[in-house]
Amino acid sequence: MTQQIELVALMMITSKGVGGVSGAGFVILASTLAAIGTLPVEGLALLLGVERFMSMGRGLINMIGNAVATVVVAKSESEFDESGAIEQYRRHFADPAISAI
């Protein structure tokens, strides 16, 4: 249990700033596991096949999180123009089904 807590703590420190760089998480994981030596680095070959999809998912979630945080902060500061946001949404996504919003 102690090794798991230490590994999680170390990975939290080494993974800062990785969310914006595609594929960097895998490099950080490989280098951290090589430095610790408790887990075999060869096991990363199993993750390599799905890393591209995981990286795309992380990037998408990061983008959505940034957008939601922007709206939350703007609303908390009373700077969010809801009618302007709806107008921009309709302008960029001119679909009759969406215009019924």
N, C-alpha and C positions, 0 to 999 in steps of 0.2 A: 504494500500500500504506500509505503514511503517513497519507493522508486516512482510510482505512478504520479504522486503529487509533485515530486521534484521535476519529472518530465513535463507535466502540464505547466508548471510555473516557468520552466525554462523555455518552453515553446511559446508561451504567451509573451515573453520578453523578446525572443528572437523573431517573432512573426510580425512585429509592429511595422506598419508601412507596406506590407506585402499585398494588401487588398487591391491596390491600384495597378499592380504589375502582373500581367498574365504569365503564369508559369513560375513565378518567383516562389510561391508557397511550396512547390515541390522541391526546389533547390534548397530552401531553408530547412525543410524536413529532412532531406538527405544529409545535409551538412551537420545538423544537430544530432541526428541518430549516429552518424559516424563519430562525432566528438564524444558522445556519451558512452557508446560501446555496449550498452545493455541489450539492445535489439539489433538483429542482423539487418544490415543495409540491403542485402540481397532481396529481402521481402518487398522492397519498394518497386521491384519489377512488376509485381502484381497490380500495383496502383497506377503504373505508367499508362496502361491501356485506357483507364477512365479519367486520367488527370485532365485531359483536354475538356471533357464535358463538365467536370467539377469546376475547372477554372472559368468556363463560360457562365456557369451557374453562380459562382461567387461574384463575378463581375456584374451580372444582372442584379443580384441582390444588393450589392454595394451601390449601384446606380439608383435603384428604387429607394433604398434607405436614405441616400443623400437628398433625393427629391422630396420624400416625406418630411425629413428633418427641416428642409428649407421652408416648406409650407407651414409646418408647426411653429417655427420661429417667427415667420412673417405674421401668422395669425396672433401669436402671443404679443407681438409688438404693434398690433392693429395696422399693419402695412399690407395685408393681403387684399387685393382687389378681386373679389370672387367673380364679378360680372366680366371683368377684363380677362380673367383666366378662362372662363367659359367661352368667351369670344375667340380667344387664341386657339383653344381646343377645337372649336368648330371650324376655324379657318384652316387649320392644318389637317384635320380629319373630316373633310367635307363629305360625309356619308349621310343620306337622308334618314337612316335609322338612328344615327347618333344625334342628329339635329333635334330630335324629339325630346332631348334631355331638358 
